[in-house]
């Protein structure tokens, strides 16, 4: 073996050994400072945990390719878990103004850092990528004293669940294909759900109170129980919609349903294609009436409201062609 080769190999081994020592020292210092260098192994997988302070958060923005996102209220402490994502294809930032997570679909997209903001994070992440073929998981736990002004949650494929939150928050949820569940949520703002995939998605809502509730989809199965809103808009091209609606405040409200086929309104299946009820205003100065509107092309509709039977009978001339 030539002398130059020996020198090169010895130098390389020394550099590698020094690098290992520096990595171990860095991990020890980070651990002492409360910073997580490597993920923790949990029942759900390899997990990074980030703790929030007691301050309110302006906006939470998550954009993932394939993932399950869970927003959970009434927790003892506010923190986020990021599980089973490839560290080199994802980025996470946190401040009181905004918490963001973004996942790149592939390496070629991640390398275009001038467009996406992704950068090389270190050799340790190439060795320990942490990706999961089934997609990652993001769990957000929020204590009752921490409020978030807005959630922007986008997943190309996967699940989004929002439960047990009573805050003045704006919820914007978008899923390419998969499912959305919103349960036990009360807000003075809006709950908006949209799905864009060609395959059928599932949208489930229960005990939701908001100024505006909106569901838009190409094809979906909607099940919504005990929905209280001033305005409720459902636009689903094909699929089914079973909705139990009541206005946010006691008073008159209007109902409009347009689809193709039989419509079930408050247990009555005599309606075809169209149903419409508009209350008469006593005074011209009365404010905007609450409403529920359902629109579809080939949509099975089962709508339940607190509309009195007498008002349904008076509206009999608008049942459509039987």
C-alpha positions, 0 to 999 in steps of 0.5 A, spaced: 500 500 500 502 506 498 504 511 503 499 516 500 493 511 501 495 510 508 495 517 510 489 518 506 485 512 510 488 514 517 486 521 516 479 519 514 478 514 519 480 520 524 475 525 521 470 519 522 471 518 529 472 525 530 465 526 527 462 521 531 464 524 538 462 531 536 455 528 534 455 524 541 457 531 544 452 535 541 446 530 542 448 530 550 448 538 550 442 538 546 439 533 551 441 537 557 438 543 554 431 540 553 432 539 545 431 533 542 436 531 537 433 524 535 426 522 535 423 518 541 421 511 540 413 510 542 408 506 540 406 510 534 413 510 531 419 515 531 416 521 535 419 528 535 415 532 541 415 540 541 412 544 547 408 550 546 408 556 551 402 559 555 401 564 549 396 564 544 398 562 537 396 566 531 395 560 526 397 553 525 399 551 518 400 543 516 401 541 509 402 533 508 402 528 502 400 522 506 398 523 513 394 523 519 393 529 523 389 529 530 387 536 533 385 534 540 383 539 545 382 539 553 389 537 554 393 538 560 399 541 556 400 544 549 404 540 545 405 537 538 408 530 536 411 529 529 411 522 528 414 517 522 416 523 517 422 523 513 426 529 516 429 530 509 423 531 506 419 535 511 420 542 515 417 544 522 417 551 525 414 554 531 413 561 534 407 564 537 405 567 530 405 561 526 406 554 527 408 550 520 409 543 518 410 542 510 412 535 507 415 535 500 412 529 496 419 527 493 427 528 494 427 532 487 422 537 490 426 537 496 432 539 493 429 545 489 430 549 496 429 556 493 422 554 491 420 550 497 424 552 503 427 545 504 435 544 506 440 539 507 439 538 515 445 533 516 448 526 515 444 523 521 438 524 517 440 521 511 442 515 516 435 515 520 430 518 515 424 516 519 419 515 514 413 511 514 410 508 507 403 508 511 404 516 512 406 520 518 402 522 524 401 529 527 398 530 534 396 537 536 394 537 544 391 544 546 390 546 553 384 550 555 387 556 556 391 556 549 387 559 543 389 558 536 386 563 531 386 559 525 388 552 523 389 551 516 390 543 515 391 540 508 393 533 506 393 530 500 391 523 502 389 521 509 385 523 515 384 529 519 380 529 526 379 535 530 375 534 537 374 537 543 375 545 542 371 551 544 375 557 542 374 562 537 378 559 531 377 558 524 378 551 521 380 550 514 380 543 512 382 540 506 383 533 504 385 530 497 382 523 499 381 520 505 376 522 511 375 528 516 372 528 523 370 534 527 367 533 533 365 537 540 367 543 536 364 550 538 367 556 535 365 563 533 368 563 526 367 558 521 368 550 520 370 549 512 371 542 510 373 540 502 375 534 499 378 534 492 379 527 490 375 523 485 374 517 490 369 518 495 371 521 502 368 520 508 366 527 512 363 526 519 361 531 524 358 531 531 356 536 536 359 542 532 357 550 533 359 555 529 357 561 525 358 558 518 359 550 517 361 549 510 362 542 506 365 542 499 366 535 495 366 532 488 364 525 491 363 524 499 359 521 504 357 526 509 354 524 516 353 531 520 349 530 527 347 536 532 350 542 527 348 549 530 350 554 525 347 561 522 349 559 515 350 552 513 352 550 506 353 543 503 356 542 496 357 535 494 356 533 487 355 525 488 354 521 494 350 522 500 348 527 505 345 526 512 345 532 516 341 534 522 341 542 522 338 547 527 340 555 527 345 558 532 340 562 535 332 561 536 328 564 530 327 563 523 331 560 518 331 558 510 332 551 507 334 550 500 335 543 497 337 541 490 339 535 487 337 529 483 332 524 486 328 523 492 329 528 498 328 526 505 326 532 509 324 531 516 322 524 515 318 526 509 320 522 503 315 526 498 320 531 495 323 530 488 329 534 486 328 540 490 325 543 496 325 550 499 322 554 505 323 561 506 320 565 512 316 571 511 320 577 514 315 581 519 320 587 517 324 590 512 329 592 517 330 585 519 337 582 519 339 576 514 336 570 516 340 563 518 339 558 512 341 551 510 343 549 503 344 543 500 346 542 493 348 536 489 348 533 482 347 526 484 346 526 491 342 522 496 339 527 502 336 526 508 335 533 512 333 534 519 331 541 522 327 544 527 322 546 522 315 546 524 310 540 521 305 546 519 310 550 515 312 544 511 305 543 509 304 550 507 310 549 503 307 543 499 306 546 493 314 546 492 315 539 493 317 538 486 314 533 481 313 526 484 
